[in-house]
Amino acid sequence: MPITPTDKIWMNGELVPWDEARIHVLTHTLHYGTGVFEGIRAYETDRGPAVFRLTDHIERLFNSARIMLMEIPYTVDEIVQAVKETVRSTGLPSCYIRPLAIYGYGEMGLNTLPCKVDVSIACWPWGAYLGDDAVTKGVRMKVSSWTRHDHNTMPPLAKTTGNYVNSSLAKVEALKAGYDEAIMLNPEGLVSECTGENIFAARNGILVTPPLAAGALPGITQDSVTTIAHDHGFEVSVDNLSRSDLYICEEMFVCGTAAEVSAVNSVDDRVIPCPGPMTEVIAREYAHAVRGQVDKYKEWCEPV
Ligand code: PMP
């Protein structure tokens, strides 16, 4: 999806003009995929633009860095404030936000320990990732021929830039085959997640989502959706799913910051009732929650 530039990008402590946010071709992370990043959204609320679960996202960024033994030269709170400053500088009522911490220019070779860490934060307007009608019409999913890397290959709990080689291979394969998104199975053949979303599938009226051990990222939308589901009296179980569980499920949706809550209408051409009744309720409530319109979830919205 094309990027619409905004005015400024935060780089190592200051806001620089969009076109000047450049790096050297010998930047370490560009060669080895060792960066860590986040994908966050700010929404328009009656208190002005507010970033959805900003602190949770920045804590996950720091956890990704810990897994990589990367020392981000700022505190969580400093990056939280920097995100707010960057969003404010755009003047946008809502936007997508991309914080990135990379090993910078100055060292080569696989040892990251001597490398300096550069941090940037960019924002731009970004629509629904899986399409505007993903909630109502649903998306077509394909089980990927690519296997999700396991915990001892590329740590799936860390949102590293390199991990997305696996996701990109799967995404492009699915798109070229005429599907909207790919489902990743782990080396044991169990469902882990999509290329950029977590999965929920209903079995016997219970919403099942795969455990982190299955190779999924700890999704913040997954966590929000679980709370919303409980608050609506829907049972949620964290349990393994096989591809056949998906083929015969009663309803299914995928969720992530970019995709929000998107209904699924088929998996490998097995039709799934769509949008399912729980999916509809959860998608609607999530859309209200992120905009600060639900009192009990207001603390999730962090005004800039
Ligand atoms: N899994 C992967 C692989 C992702 O890239 C994302 C998006 N960050 C998610 C799940 C969903 O995470 P979140 O809800 O925190 O955006």
Residues whose N, C-alpha, C, O or C-beta is under 5 A from the ligand:
A	BS01	PMP	G39 E193 C194 T195 G196 E197 N198 L217 P218 G219 I220 T221 Q222 C255 G256 T257 A258
